[in-house]
Amino acid sequence: MRVLLAVDGSACSEAAVQAVIDRFRPGDADVKVIHAVEWMREMPLCFQYASGSTAGHDVAKSRNKSFDRARDLVECVAAELEFKGFHPSVSTPDADPRHAIVDAAREWPADVIVIGSHGRRGIDRLLLGSVAESVVRHAPCSVDVVRMPVTPAAREAIQSRHAAHR
């Protein structure tokens, strides 16, 4: 089984990591951890309008920091999976997560995508969109959308693990 695990560093994404650990056996699953980097969105607004001799350097430095954070994230998740006996690979494409996850699932090819859901509703969902919803609509394979646990103890455990990873 080929499992594409999409992470974003949130507690919801940590719940998805835990779901992979709980639902799949290391010997039966190849796991690829992916975090799409939208470095232009992460770039400080002042750099977007920068000019002068250091502007290019500042933009490149901001981009590199975005990719460094992404690599740290996927490597941290990969280390957690390795500790549990998996042999994961990692990917940090430069793309919108909605497209990057679906494209990676198609190209690898994945049997299932595991992704966390923030559970946004109403105006937040309308304005911010839902990566999970877009992935479900366009994925070439099954998608397991993992929500935060409903029990306070389980939610607290995941949130404390998430805080430890930061």
N, C-alpha and C positions, 0 to 999 in steps of 0.2 A: 504494500500500500504506500502510495506517495502522498504525503501530507504537507501542504503549503500552509505555514503558520504565519499569519500577518500580525505584526505587532506595531504599537505606536508609543509604548512607554507608559500607558495609562494603567490604572487598576483593572479596567475591563480587559485590556490586553493580557495582563497577568492572569486573569481568570481563563483566558483562552490557552495560555501556556499550561496551566494546571489541567485543563480539559484534555490536552494532548497527552500529558503524563498519565492521567487517569484512564483514558480510553484506548490507548494504543500500547502495544508491547514493543520494546526496542528492537527485537529481532525481526519483527514483522512490518516495521514502518521506516521508510526513509523520510526524514523531515527536512524541509527547507524553511528557514526563518527569513522573512522579508520585511523590510521597512522602507517604504518609498520616501525619498527625500524631495520635498518641495522647497528647495533652498531659496527660491525667489520670494516665497511667502514668508520665510523665516528671516529674510534680510531686513535689517532696520530701515525704516522709511527714509531716513536721512541719506542712506547710501544710494537709494533709488534715484535721487536727484543730485547726487554728488557730481562735482566737476573739479578740475584741477589735476595736478600731477600725481596725487596719491589716490585718486578716486578708483582707478582700476585695481590697485593693490588692496584697497579696503574692501571692495566687492569680492575679490578673489579670496581674501582672508575670511570674510563672512561665509562664503560658500564652503570653504574648507572646514570651517567649524561645524557647519550643518552636517557634512558628511562624516566628520569625526564623531559627532554625537550619535549619528545613525549606526556607524560601525561599532561603537561602544555598546549601544543598545542590543544589536543583533548578536554580538559576541557574548554579552552577558546572558542572554536567553539561551544561546547555544551551550554555554558552560553549564547552565542549570540542567539542560536536557542531557548533556554528556554525563553529568553526575548521576542521572537516572538511567544511564545505559544506552542512550540514543547516540547516533553519529550524525549530527545535523550539518547541513551546509547553510551558508548565509548569503543574502543578497541585499544591496542597497541601491536600487535603481533611482535615477534622476527623473522622476515623473509624478504625475498626479496619482495618489494611491488607488483611486477607483480604476484607473486604466492599468497601472503597474501590476496590481494583484491579479487581475483577469489575464493580462498578457503573460505573466510568469506562469500561471496555472496552465495556460494553453501551450506555451513553449516547453515547459519542463518535461512532460505533462503531469499534472497533479490528478490524483483520484478524488481528493477532497481538500477544500480550503477551510481552515479553522480561523475564525476572526471574532474578536470581541465586539460587543455593542454597548455604546454609551447609553442607549435607551432614551434618546432625546425624543420629545414629543412637541406637538403644536408649533409655535412660531420658531423655537430653536431649531427644530428639524427642518422647517421650511427654509430658514435663512442659512443654516450651517450645512444642510444636506446630510445624507447618511452614506458613508463609505460602504458599510455592510449591506445596505439595501441595494446600492448600485452593483456591488459584487454579486449578490444573489441574482439579480436580474440578468447579468451578462456572463456569468461564469460558465465555462465549458464542462464543469463537473459539479458534484455535490458541494454544498456550502453548509458548514456547521457554525451558526451564529451563537456565540456563547454570551450569556448575560451574567451580570454579577449575581452571586448567590443571594437568596432571599433571607437566609438565616443570618442574624446579626453576628454570630460567632464565625461563620464561614466568611462573611464579608470582611470582618475585622482581620482575620488571618491573611486574606489576600491583600488588603490595604497595608498591613504591616510589612508583608513581604515586598510589596511595591515600594514602600518608603525605604526599605533597606537597599533596594537596587538603585536608588537615585543618588 
